[in-house]
Amino acid sequence: MAQKPSIPKGTRDFGVSEMAARNYIFQTISSVYKSYGYSQIETPAMENLSTLLGKYGDEGDKLLFRILNSGDAFAGADLGGDSASITRQVCEKGLRYDLTVPFARYVVQHQNEIAFPFRRFQIQPVWRADRPQKGRYREFYQCDADVVGSRSQLNELELVQIVDKVFTKFGINVIIKINNRKVLTGLAEIAGFPDKVVDITVAIDKLDKIGLDAVKEEMLQRGLSQEAVAVIEPILNLSGTTAQKLSVMRELMSGKSASGVVSHSGLDGLSELEELFGYIDAAGIRNTVEIDLSLARGLNYYTGAIFEVKAADYQIGSICGGGRYDNLTGIFGLPGLSGVGISFGADRIYDVLMGLDKFPAGLAVSTQVLFANMDPEQLPYVISVAGALRDRGVSCEIYPDSGKLKKQFDYADRKGIPFISINGSEEAASDTINIKNLATGEQKSFSKDSIEEILDFLK
């Protein structure tokens, strides 16, 4: 009995229509990246484990896919130890977990070839040995862009502009939320618990999911006092314009909170937000951009601005995010190289475009004209005509087998081919082409040299 074919859990096949839709997403994002001077690079699917291990925390290390060494990987290995020690002996490489660490490795390795500031984008798959579930896969694509070697907030502005332009092209209304890691540090300081910045921000990052009361309870469980929670609570309830939020926060960071603590980190973060929002106001961003002081993504990674993007008209998690980091390459021996980046979530964007019916019509149509195969004797004529149209950028197929026209019409219908060309001995003798629009039923005959007229008909 033949084995039933299958693929590993957490992976997916992408058919013709899915690939057309995904390529539309990738090409749209790429075109906007390029318009801002970002150049594309690629890094290998596998990296040395020494590059990957220890960069994502203990939990991340567990999710790395390891690759057995070539040949008899277990020859000479001491199999008496625990699984970790055995793995170290038989695996030297692993599949990349994200695009950021390989990018850091790339920058350090190629630093003498790179002109800084270096703007790069990557659209490649990554792999994580996670438990597969709805919306979570073991293989998925990331669409990253980063600029390293500059601390200017013009870079943050341009990333906001990129986000705005990409989703405008998609026809998706989004809300771009911005915070600053230094403000989060200041929040912990004015609450009187500077050593609890991780606990505070992990809790408030759940505000949208569990609500304010549950966040307050979690902060108490994490060791904060009632007084500290009382200092933090008004900040989580802040409303009003950007200027009003910044004004209230500046007062609190200046020592006018209940604790009376001045936070210089928080004041620095607010100054950076003021500068960035000044640029944003001047840039004329189409979508909503707002300060969200509960935004705490990438806590242990980011050092400055933090971005998160959500769809305004469709219920789903964040569809893009990023932020600034001051020492991306320090882990590989090149310290102090500041950078800022974003990543579009292609899979979630796909879901939003499908849910809102925003994909352009006809994406999956790869063939514009099907040439019917009426008679093998006429094939040389059909081949020459199809070749002339292909030279002008028209995608053409010649049905490979001569036979009943109904079968060929059915084929065109199943593939969504919009035009069919049926040419016999009469067309060959008169150097003409007969083309039918399958949607409207309109049919015309053209001189085979009247390429411009044919192209107009095919539009």
KEFI-318801 format. One record per residue (C-alpha): residue in three letters; x, y, z; residue number from 1. Coordinates in steps of 0.001 Angstrom, whole numbers, plus 524288, in hexadecimal, padded with zeros to 5 digits. Layout:
! KEFI-318801
{pafi "ALA",{X,Y,Z},NUM}
...
//
This chain:
! KEFI-318801
{pafi "MET",{80000,80000,80000},1}
{pafi "ALA",{8057F,80D25,7FBE0},2}
{pafi "GLN",{808D6,816AA,806B8},3}
{pafi "LYS",{7FF7A,8221B,807B5},4}
{pafi "PRO",{80705,82E9B,80462},5}
{pafi "SER",{807EA,8390E,80EDD},6}
{pafi "ILE",{8102A,84495,8134F},7}
{pafi "PRO",{815AB,84796,820EA},8}
{pafi "LYS",{80C67,84DE5,82A9A},9}
{pafi "GLY",{80DBC,85C95,82AF3},10}
{pafi "THR",{81124,85DB2,81C83},11}
{pafi "ARG",{80866,86085,810D7},12}
{pafi "ASP",{80771,85E9A,80240},13}
{pafi "PHE",{80411,86AD7,7FA97},14}
{pafi "GLY",{7FC3C,868B3,7EE43},15}
{pafi "VAL",{7FB3D,87160,7E251},16}
{pafi "SER",{7F195,87B27,7E7FE},17}
{pafi "GLU",{7F889,87BC8,7F531},18}
{pafi "MET",{805C3,87E01,7EEC5},19}
{pafi "ALA",{80037,888BB,7E628},20}
{pafi "ALA",{7FAA2,88F7A,7F233},21}
{pafi "ARG",{80729,88DC6,7FA18},22}
{pafi "ASN",{80F8F,892D6,7EEF9},23}
{pafi "TYR",{806B9,89EB2,7EE17},24}
{pafi "ILE",{8097F,8A14C,7FC86},25}
{pafi "PHE",{8182B,89F32,7FB24},26}
{pafi "GLN",{81951,8A751,7EEB9},27}
{pafi "THR",{8117C,8B298,7F484},28}
{pafi "ILE",{819F0,8B2F9,800BF},29}
{pafi "SER",{8267E,8B193,7F8C4},30}
{pafi "SER",{822CD,8BCAD,7EFA3},31}
{pafi "VAL",{820A0,8C5F3,7FB13},32}
{pafi "TYR",{82D3D,8C1BF,801CC},33}
{pafi "LYS",{834B9,8C468,7F537},34}
{pafi "SER",{82E79,8D1CC,7F3A6},35}
{pafi "TYR",{834EE,8D5AB,80093},36}
{pafi "GLY",{84259,8D0E7,7FC84},37}
{pafi "TYR",{84241,8C3A0,8033B},38}
{pafi "SER",{84A01,8B902,7FC33},39}
{pafi "GLN",{84689,8AAAC,7FCCE},40}
{pafi "ILE",{84F76,8A045,80282},41}
{pafi "GLU",{84DB4,891E8,805CE},42}
{pafi "THR",{85430,88994,8100D},43}
{pafi "PRO",{854E3,87AA8,8105D},44}
{pafi "ALA",{8498F,87299,81574},45}
{pafi "MET",{85321,86C52,81EDC},46}
{pafi "GLU",{85CD7,87310,827B4},47}
{pafi "ASN",{86740,86DF0,830D9},48}
{pafi "LEU",{86100,86ABF,83DF0},49}
{pafi "SER",{86B4E,87349,84448},50}
{pafi "THR",{864F9,87EBA,83D15},51}
{pafi "LEU",{85741,87B6C,8419D},52}
{pafi "LEU",{85867,875E7,84F5A},53}
{pafi "GLY",{856FB,87F36,85ABE},54}
{pafi "LYS",{850E7,88A21,8529B},55}
{pafi "TYR",{84285,88737,85533},56}
{pafi "GLY",{842B1,88309,86376},57}
{pafi "ASP",{84107,87559,868CE},58}
{pafi "GLU",{83382,873C3,862EB},59}
{pafi "GLY",{83847,8780C,85597},60}
{pafi "ASP",{843AD,86E8A,85622},61}
{pafi "LYS",{839F0,86378,8582B},62}
{pafi "LEU",{832AD,8677D,84BD6},63}
{pafi "LEU",{83E8E,866EF,842E9},64}
{pafi "PHE",{83E4D,85C68,83889},65}
{pafi "ARG",{84B9A,855C1,8391B},66}
{pafi "ILE",{851C7,84EF7,82D5F},67}
{pafi "LEU",{85971,84257,82EDD},68}
{pafi "ASN",{86787,842F2,82A4B},69}
{pafi "SER",{86A17,83CD1,81D10},70}
{pafi "GLY",{86D99,82E7C,81C0B},71}
{pafi "ASP",{86CB5,825B5,827F2},72}
{pafi "ALA",{86A0C,83097,83199},73}
{pafi "PHE",{86A09,82774,83D57},74}
{pafi "ALA",{87722,820EA,83A53},75}
{pafi "GLY",{88018,8234C,845DB},76}
{pafi "ALA",{875CB,82AB8,84D96},77}
{pafi "ASP",{8746E,82838,85C16},78}
{pafi "LEU",{8664B,823F4,85D16},79}
{pafi "GLY",{86694,82283,86BC5},80}
{pafi "GLY",{86371,8309D,86EF2},81}
{pafi "ASP",{856BB,8383D,86ED3},82}
{pafi "SER",{84FF5,83C54,86246},83}
{pafi "ALA",{8562D,849E2,8626E},84}
{pafi "SER",{8640C,8449C,8630A},85}
{pafi "ILE",{86140,83A92,85864},86}
{pafi "THR",{85B45,84509,84FB3},87}
{pafi "ARG",{8675A,84D9C,85136},88}
{pafi "GLN",{86FB7,84274,84C2B},89}
{pafi "VAL",{8678A,83EE4,8403B},90}
{pafi "CYS",{861FD,84C12,83BED},91}
{pafi "GLU",{86A06,857D4,837CC},92}
{pafi "LYS",{85F9F,85EDF,82FCA},93}
{pafi "GLY",{8516C,862E1,8313A},94}
{pafi "LEU",{84670,868FA,82951},95}
{pafi "ARG",{8455B,8779F,82B64},96}
{pafi "TYR",{83B93,87BB2,835D8},97}
{pafi "ASP",{839EF,8899C,830D0},98}
{pafi "LEU",{8405D,89303,82745},99}
{pafi "THR",{845F0,89C58,83167},100}
{pafi "VAL",{850F3,89449,8373E},101}
{pafi "PRO",{855A3,88FB1,829C8},102}
{pafi "PHE",{85541,89DF7,8258C},103}
{pafi "ALA",{85DC2,8A1D0,83125},104}
{pafi "ARG",{8673C,89702,82D77},105}
{pafi "TYR",{86713,89BA7,81F54},106}
{pafi "VAL",{86A11,8A9D0,822FF},107}
{pafi "VAL",{875BA,8A611,82B6B},108}
{pafi "GLN",{87AEA,89C4B,82190},109}
{pafi "HIS",{879AD,8A5CA,8161E},110}
{pafi "GLN",{87C22,8B2AD,81D36},111}
{pafi "ASN",{88765,8B674,81441},112}
{pafi "GLU",{87EBC,8B4E3,80829},113}
{pafi "ILE",{87314,8BC79,80D79},114}
{pafi "ALA",{87076,8CB0D,80C30},115}
{pafi "PHE",{86A8B,8CFE8,818EC},116}
{pafi "PRO",{85FD2,8D33F,81BC2},117}
{pafi "PHE",{85C29,8C60B,815EF},118}
{pafi "ARG",{84E1B,8C447,81176},119}
{pafi "ARG",{84A49,8B647,80EC1},120}
{pafi "PHE",{83DE9,8AE6C,80D43},121}
{pafi "GLN",{83BC2,89FCC,80D7D},122}
{pafi "ILE",{82FCB,897B4,809FD},123}
{pafi "GLN",{832DD,889AC,80D8C},124}
{pafi "PRO",{82D56,87E37,81548},125}
{pafi "VAL",{8311E,87B3E,82358},126}
{pafi "TRP",{82EF4,86EF9,82B60},127}
{pafi "ARG",{82AE6,86CC3,8397B},128}
{pafi "ALA",{82873,85FA9,84016},129}
{pafi "ASP",{81C25,86511,84646},130}
{pafi "ARG",{80F97,85DBE,84904},131}
{pafi "PRO",{8074E,85FA5,83CBF},132}
{pafi "GLN",{7FA1E,86611,83EB3},133}
{pafi "LYS",{7F116,86F64,8379E},134}
{pafi "GLY",{7F922,87AEC,832B7},135}
{pafi "ARG",{805F7,8752D,837C2},136}
{pafi "TYR",{80EB6,86D8D,82EA4},137}
{pafi "ARG",{81BF6,86715,82F1D},138}
{pafi "GLU",{81FA5,86D15,8221C},139}
{pafi "PHE",{81B96,87AE7,81E9E},140}
{pafi "TYR",{82086,886F9,81794},141}
{pafi "GLN",{825B6,89386,81D57},142}
{pafi "CYS",{8268B,8A053,815C8},143}
{pafi "ASP",{830EA,8A84C,81CE0},144}
{pafi "ALA",{83726,8B575,81A45},145}
{pafi "ASP",{841D5,8BB8B,822AD},146}
{pafi "VAL",{84B15,8C705,821F3},147}
{pafi "VAL",{85765,8C5F9,82A4C},148}
{pafi "GLY",{8622F,8CFB9,82CD6},149}
{pafi "SER",{859D0,8DBBD,82FA4},150}
{pafi "ARG",{852E3,8E0DF,83BB8},151}
{pafi "SER",{84AE5,8EB05,83446},152}
{pafi "GLN",{83C46,8EA41,83664},153}
{pafi "LEU",{83A58,8ED4C,82814},154}
{pafi "ASN",{83C06,8DEA1,826C3},155}
{pafi "GLU",{83081,8DC51,82FF9},156}
{pafi "LEU",{8288F,8E603,8281A},157}
{pafi "GLU",{82B82,8DF0F,81B55},158}
{pafi "LEU",{8277E,8D206,8212D},159}
{pafi "VAL",{81A7C,8D82C,8251F},160}
{pafi "GLN",{81937,8DD6D,8173C},161}
{pafi "ILE",{81C38,8CFE0,811C7},162}
{pafi "VAL",{811AD,8C9D5,81A4B},163}
{pafi "ASP",{8081C,8D467,8162C},164}
{pafi "LYS",{80B14,8D2A4,807B2},165}
{pafi "VAL",{80AAF,8C3BC,807E2},166}
{pafi "PHE",{7FD57,8C315,80E4D},167}
{pafi "THR",{7F82F,8CE19,805D1},168}
{pafi "LYS",{7FC07,8C5EA,7F9F9},169}
{pafi "PHE",{7F513,8BA42,80005},170}
{pafi "GLY",{7E8F9,8C26F,802BD},171}
{pafi "ILE",{7E98E,8BF0E,8113F},172}
{pafi "ASN",{7E6FF,8C97B,81B92},173}
{pafi "VAL",{7F086,8C7C6,826DA},174}
{pafi "ILE",{7F3E5,8CDBF,833EC},175}
{pafi "ILE",{80275,8CFCB,835FF},176}
{pafi "LYS",{80591,8CF7E,84479},177}
{pafi "ILE",{81273,8D503,84977},178}
{pafi "ASN",{81916,8D4E8,856BA},179}
{pafi "ASN",{82717,8D5FC,85B98},180}
{pafi "ARG",{82E8D,8CC1B,863BF},181}
{pafi "LYS",{8347C,8D735,86BC9},182}
{pafi "VAL",{826E6,8DBAE,86FA8},183}
{pafi "LEU",{82404,8CDF5,8748D},184}
{pafi "THR",{83087,8CE4B,87C7D},185}
{pafi "GLY",{82C3A,8DB7D,881E7},186}
{pafi "LEU",{81F14,8D5DD,8856D},187}
{pafi "ALA",{8258D,8CBB4,88E11},188}
{pafi "GLU",{82E41,8D623,8941A},189}
{pafi "ILE",{8237B,8DFB8,897CF},190}
{pafi "ALA",{81BA5,8D463,89D67},191}
{pafi "GLY",{82717,8D1DC,8A67B},192}
{pafi "PHE",{82A62,8C47B,8A0EB},193}
{pafi "PRO",{83560,8C692,896EB},194}
{pafi "ASP",{83941,8B836,89832},195}
{pafi "LYS",{82B77,8B40C,89460},196}
{pafi "VAL",{82B3D,8BA0D,886C6},197}
{pafi "VAL",{829CA,8AC9A,88079},198}
{pafi "ASP",{81EBC,8A8A7,889AD},199}
{pafi "ILE",{81794,8B583,887A9},200}
{pafi "THR",{81876,8B587,878F8},201}
{pafi "VAL",{8153A,8A711,87771},202}
{pafi "ALA",{808D7,8A9DC,87F16},203}
{pafi "ILE",{804A6,8B643,8780B},204}
{pafi "ASP",{8077C,8B009,86AC5},205}
{pafi "LYS",{7FB7A,8A797,86D81},206}
{pafi "LEU",{7F271,8B34D,86F4D},207}
{pafi "ASP",{7EAD6,8B10C,862A3},208}
{pafi "LYS",{7E942,8A288,86586},209}
{pafi "ILE",{7E5B4,8A1F2,873F3},210}
{pafi "GLY",{7E16E,8AFB7,877A1},211}
{pafi "LEU",{7E624,8B9AE,881A3},212}
{pafi "ASP",{7E197,8B2CC,88E04},213}
{pafi "ALA",{7E895,8A632,88A60},214}
{pafi "VAL",{7F4F0,8ADC6,886ED},215}
{pafi "LYS",{7F4C7,8B482,89439},216}
{pafi "GLU",{7F2FD,8A766,89AF1},217}
{pafi "GLU",{7FE5A,8A189,89352},218}
{pafi "MET",{80743,8ACCE,8972F},219}
{pafi "LEU",{803EC,8AA63,8A574},220}
{pafi "GLN",{806C9,89BEA,8A3AB},221}
{pafi "ARG",{813E9,89F8E,89DC1},222}
{pafi "GLY",{817E3,8A6A5,8AA36},223}
{pafi "LEU",{813A0,8B4C0,8A805},224}
{pafi "SER",{80D25,8BC5C,8B2F4},225}
{pafi "GLN",{7FF7B,8C234,8B281},226}
{pafi "GLU",{805F2,8CFB5,8B25A},227}
{pafi "ALA",{80E22,8CC28,8A662},228}
{pafi "VAL",{80232,8C707,89F35},229}
{pafi "ALA",{7FB26,8D3B0,8A292},230}
{pafi "VAL",{8062D,8DB67,89C1D},231}
{pafi "ILE",{805AB,8D307,88FD4},232}
{pafi "GLU",{7F6D3,8D223,88E39},233}
{pafi "PRO",{7F44C,8E039,88995},234}
{pafi "ILE",{7FE94,8DE8F,87EFB},235}
{pafi "LEU",{7F782,8D29E,8799E},236}
{pafi "ASN",{7EAE6,8DA92,87917},237}
{pafi "LEU",{7F0E9,8E636,87204},238}
{pafi "SER",{7E8DB,8EBD2,866EE},239}
{pafi "GLY",{7E905,8F805,85EBF},240}
{pafi "THR",{7F20A,8FD30,85434},241}
{pafi "THR",{80041,8F97A,852B7},242}
{pafi "ALA",{80453,90685,85889},243}
{pafi "GLN",{7FB5C,904A9,86444},244}
{pafi "LYS",{80076,8F6F6,866FD},245}
{pafi "LEU",{80E83,8FB8B,865FE},246}
{pafi "SER",{80BBD,90709,86EF6},247}
{pafi "VAL",{805CC,8FE74,87998},248}
{pafi "MET",{810E8,8F4BA,87879},249}
{pafi "ARG",{81B2D,8FF5C,87943},250}
{pafi "GLU",{81551,90443,885F0},251}
{pafi "LEU",{81597,8F6A3,88BB6},252}
{pafi "MET",{8237B,8F3E2,88744},253}
{pafi "SER",{827BC,90110,88CDD},254}
{pafi "GLY",{82489,8FCC0,89ABC},255}
{pafi "LYS",{81639,90090,89BB2},256}
{pafi "SER",{81168,8F2B3,89DB7},257}
{pafi "ALA",{80DA8,8ED94,8AB25},258}
{pafi "SER",{81B6E,8E84E,8AD01},259}
{pafi "GLY",{821D8,8F545,8A992},260}
{pafi "VAL",{82C6F,8EE13,8A1ED},261}
{pafi "VAL",{832BE,8F4BB,89626},262}
{pafi "SER",{8357A,8EB6A,88AD6},263}
{pafi "HIS",{83FEA,8F04E,8816C},264}
{pafi "SER",{83E18,8E43B,878FB},265}
{pafi "GLY",{82FA1,8E713,877F2},266}
{pafi "LEU",{8321D,8F55A,87482},267}
{pafi "ASP",{83BB5,8F136,869E2},268}
{pafi "GLY",{8318F,8E7FA,86454},269}
{pafi "LEU",{82736,8F29A,86437},270}
{pafi "SER",{83075,8FBEA,85D20},271}
{pafi "GLU",{832A6,8F175,852CD},272}
{pafi "LEU",{82400,8EF75,8515C},273}
{pafi "GLU",{821DF,8FE1D,84FFA},274}
{pafi "GLU",{82C32,8FED6,84550},275}
{pafi "LEU",{826B0,8F30B,83E20},276}
{pafi "PHE",{8189C,8F7D2,83E94},277}
{pafi "GLY",{81D2A,90517,839B8},278}
{pafi "TYR",{822A8,8FE40,82DB4},279}
{pafi "ILE",{8164D,8F623,82C47},280}
{pafi "ASP",{80DA4,90238,82C8C},281}
{pafi "ALA",{815EF,9085A,821D6},282}
{pafi "ALA",{815A9,8FBF4,81987},283}
{pafi "GLY",{806E5,8FB70,817E2},284}
{pafi "ILE",{804AA,8ED2B,81B68},285}
{pafi "ARG",{7F796,8E82B,81646},286}
{pafi "ASN",{7F4E5,8DE1F,820D4},287}
{pafi "THR",{7F2D4,8E071,82F54},288}
{pafi "VAL",{7FF65,8E199,83740},289}
{pafi "GLU",{7FE4C,8E223,845FD},290}
{pafi "ILE",{80648,8E101,85265},291}
{pafi "ASP",{802EF,8D4AD,859F0},292}
{pafi "LEU",{809CA,8D4CC,8671D},293}
{pafi "SER",{805A3,8C6B8,869D0},294}
{pafi "LEU",{80D24,8C1E0,85DF7},295}
{pafi "ALA",{81877,8B9A1,862E9},296}
{pafi "ARG",{81C21,8B029,85800},297}
{pafi "GLY",{82A14,8AB47,85753},298}
{pafi "LEU",{82D14,8AFCE,86507},299}
{pafi "ASN",{83A68,8A969,8663A},300}
{pafi "TYR",{83E44,8ACBF,85874},301}
{pafi "TYR",{83A67,8BAA7,85537},302}
{pafi "THR",{840C7,8C6B2,85B23},303}
{pafi "GLY",{83951,8D206,854DE},304}
{pafi "ALA",{82D35,8D369,84C64},305}
{pafi "ILE",{823B7,8C7E8,84BDD},306}
{pafi "PHE",{819B1,8C611,840EE},307}
{pafi "GLU",{80DA1,8BD9D,83FC9},308}
{pafi "VAL",{80394,8BDEB,834D8},309}
{pafi "LYS",{7F5A8,8B8D2,8358F},310}
{pafi "ALA",{7EAE0,8B813,82B73},311}
{pafi "ALA",{7E025,8C1EE,82E54},312}
{pafi "ASP",{7D523,8BA66,827C9},313}
{pafi "TYR",{7D89D,8AC33,82A62},314}
{pafi "GLN",{7DA3E,8A4E4,83736},315}
{pafi "ILE",{7E7D0,89EDB,837A4},316}
{pafi "GLY",{7F48A,8A09A,83F0B},317}
{pafi "SER",{7FF56,8A9D1,83AD1},318}
{pafi "ILE",{802AB,8A929,82C50},319}
{pafi "CYS",{80F7F,8B09E,82CE3},320}
{pafi "GLY",{818E7,8B49F,83787},321}
{pafi "GLY",{826AE,8B8C8,83A9C},322}
{pafi "GLY",{82F4E,8C22F,841F0},323}
{pafi "ARG",{83CD6,8C7AD,844A3},324}
{pafi "TYR",{8480E,8C001,84A7A},325}
{pafi "ASP",{85523,8C5CA,84E63},326}
{pafi "ASN",{85DE3,8B9EA,84DFB},327}
{pafi "LEU",{85930,8B044,843C0},328}
{pafi "THR",{866CD,8AC17,83FAC},329}
{pafi "GLY",{86D57,8AC4A,84D09},330}
{pafi "ILE",{86AAF,89DBF,84EBE},331}
{pafi "PHE",{873DC,89B6D,84343},332}
{pafi "GLY",{87EB3,8A499,84776},333}
{pafi "LEU",{87A9D,8B178,84116},334}
{pafi "PRO",{874B3,8B966,84C44},335}
{pafi "GLY",{86D92,8C661,84BC7},336}
{pafi "LEU",{8676A,8C502,83E4E},337}
{pafi "SER",{859BF,8CA6D,84012},338}
{pafi "GLY",{84EBB,8C690,83717},339}
{pafi "VAL",{84016,8C6BD,83556},340}
{pafi "GLY",{83753,8BD68,82DF3},341}
{pafi "ILE",{829B8,8B856,82B15},342}
{pafi "SER",{823E8,8AB68,826FA},343}
{pafi "PHE",{81724,8A93F,81F91},344}
{pafi "GLY",{80F5B,89D21,82349},345}
{pafi "ALA",{80C7E,89776,815E1},346}
{pafi "ASP",{8038E,88CA5,81AD1},347}
{pafi "ARG",{7FAFF,895CE,822BC},348}
{pafi "ILE",{7FAC2,89FC9,817B4},349}
{pafi "TYR",{7F60A,894C2,80EDC},350}
{pafi "ASP",{7EAEE,891F7,81876},351}
{pafi "VAL",{7E71E,8A063,81902},352}
{pafi "LEU",{7E72E,8A1E6,80A36},353}
{pafi "MET",{7DEE7,8959C,808DC},354}
{pafi "GLY",{7D5A6,899B2,813C2},355}
{pafi "LEU",{7D394,8A740,80E08},356}
{pafi "ASP",{7D368,8A246,7FFEA},357}
{pafi "LYS",{7DE90,8AB76,7FC55},358}
{pafi "PHE",{7E66C,8A2BB,7F332},359}
{pafi "PRO",{7E625,8A7CD,7E524},360}
{pafi "ALA",{7DDFB,89FB3,7DBC9},361}
{pafi "GLY",{7E504,8965F,7D2AE},362}
{pafi "LEU",{7F15E,894B1,7DAC3},363}
{pafi "ALA",{7F1E6,88616,7D810},364}
{pafi "VAL",{7F045,8877F,7C961},365}
{pafi "SER",{7FD7A,883D2,7C3D4},366}
{pafi "THR",{7F934,881DB,7B5A5},367}
{pafi "GLN",{7F2AA,88CBA,7AE00},368}
{pafi "VAL",{7F035,885B4,7A125},369}
{pafi "LEU",{7EE3B,87740,79E80},370}
{pafi "PHE",{7F0F4,8732D,79083},371}
{pafi "ALA",{7E812,867D5,78D0B},372}
{pafi "ASN",{7EE46,85BFC,7868D},373}
{pafi "MET",{7E550,85983,77AF8},374}
{pafi "ASP",{7EE18,85290,7716B},375}
{pafi "PRO",{7FC62,84E56,77287},376}
{pafi "GLU",{7FEB1,853C2,764DC},377}
{pafi "GLN",{7FBA0,8617F,769AD},378}
{pafi "LEU",{8047B,860C4,7758E},379}
{pafi "PRO",{8102D,86773,76EF8},380}
{pafi "TYR",{80776,8733F,76C3A},381}
{pafi "VAL",{801E8,8735D,77A1F},382}
{pafi "ILE",{80FA1,8720A,77FDE},383}
{pafi "SER",{81474,87DF1,77865},384}
{pafi "VAL",{808A6,88639,77C5D},385}
{pafi "ALA",{809D1,8825D,78AAE},386}
{pafi "GLY",{81852,88577,78A39},387}
{pafi "ALA",{815AC,8931F,784F0},388}
{pafi "LEU",{80C06,895EB,78FF3},389}
{pafi "ARG",{8154B,890A9,79A50},390}
{pafi "ASP",{81FA5,899E9,79529},391}
{pafi "ARG",{81627,8A4F0,79850},392}
{pafi "GLY",{81403,8A042,7A639},393}
{pafi "VAL",{80767,8988B,7A430},394}
{pafi "SER",{80731,88B8A,7AB5E},395}
{pafi "CYS",{802AC,880E8,7A212},396}
{pafi "GLU",{80049,8725C,7A259},397}
{pafi "ILE",{7FE78,86920,796EE},398}
{pafi "TYR",{7F5CB,85DC8,79AB0},399}
{pafi "PRO",{7FF01,8523F,79923},400}
{pafi "ASP",{7F5B0,84822,79381},401}
{pafi "SER",{7ECCF,84992,787C1},402}
{pafi "GLY",{7DEFD,8458C,78AB5},403}
{pafi "LYS",{7D13E,84A21,78D9E},404}
{pafi "LEU",{7CF8C,858BA,78F80},405}
{pafi "LYS",{7C67B,85695,79B26},406}
{pafi "LYS",{7D17F,85063,7A2C4},407}
{pafi "GLN",{7DA55,85BDA,79F9F},408}
{pafi "PHE",{7CFD7,865BF,7A36F},409}
{pafi "ASP",{7CDDB,85E6F,7B04A},410}
{pafi "TYR",{7DC7A,85F1E,7B2CF},411}
{pafi "ALA",{7DC77,86DD3,7B097},412}
{pafi "ASP",{7D0DE,86F46,7B9BD},413}
{pafi "ARG",{7D720,86748,7C4B5},414}
{pafi "LYS",{7E39F,86F48,7C3DC},415}
{pafi "GLY",{7DC8A,87C43,7C2C9},416}
{pafi "ILE",{7E2EC,87F66,7B5AC},417}
{pafi "PRO",{7DBA0,88B5A,7B066},418}
{pafi "PHE",{7DE20,889C4,7A1B5},419}
{pafi "ILE",{7DE97,87E79,7982E},420}
{pafi "SER",{7E401,87EE3,78A51},421}
{pafi "ILE",{7DEFD,874FD,7807B},422}
{pafi "ASN",{7E685,874BE,773AB},423}
{pafi "GLY",{7E502,86B26,76889},424}
{pafi "SER",{7E912,86A54,75A68},425}
{pafi "GLU",{7E132,8767A,756A1},426}
{pafi "GLU",{7E82A,87F0C,760BA},427}
{pafi "ALA",{7F55B,87999,75CB4},428}
{pafi "ALA",{7F292,87C43,74E5F},429}
{pafi "SER",{7EE58,88A55,7511D},430}
{pafi "ASP",{7F8B1,88D46,75B8B},431}
{pafi "THR",{7EE2E,89089,7658D},432}
{pafi "ILE",{7EBA3,88D6C,773D1},433}
{pafi "ASN",{7DE52,88A98,77976},434}
{pafi "ILE",{7DCC9,88E1C,787F7},435}
{pafi "LYS",{7D0EB,88C8E,790C2},436}
{pafi "ASN",{7CE75,8932A,79DD2},437}
{pafi "LEU",{7C8D5,8881B,7A612},438}
{pafi "ALA",{7C27C,89155,7AFE4},439}
{pafi "THR",{7BB00,899D3,7A63F},440}
{pafi "GLY",{7BA25,890AC,79AA0},441}
{pafi "GLU",{7BFC6,89B39,791B9},442}
{pafi "GLN",{7C7CE,89578,7869A},443}
{pafi "LYS",{7D0B8,89C85,77CF4},444}
{pafi "SER",{7D9D8,89950,771EB},445}
{pafi "PHE",{7E6C6,8A098,77075},446}
{pafi "SER",{7F1FF,8A0D9,766FB},447}
{pafi "LYS",{7FCED,899A2,76DF6},448}
{pafi "ASP",{80589,8A59B,76BF8},449}
{pafi "SER",{7FBB7,8AEA8,772B6},450}
{pafi "ILE",{801FC,8AC89,77FF1},451}
{pafi "GLU",{7FDA8,8B980,785CF},452}
{pafi "GLU",{7EF62,8B6E3,7825D},453}
{pafi "ILE",{7F069,8A946,78840},454}
{pafi "LEU",{7F687,8AEBC,794B4},455}
{pafi "ASP",{7EB6D,8B8AB,795E2},456}
{pafi "PHE",{7E160,8ADB7,7949A},457}
{pafi "LEU",{7E829,8A5BD,79F1C},458}
{pafi "LYS",{7E809,8B0C5,7A91F},459}
//
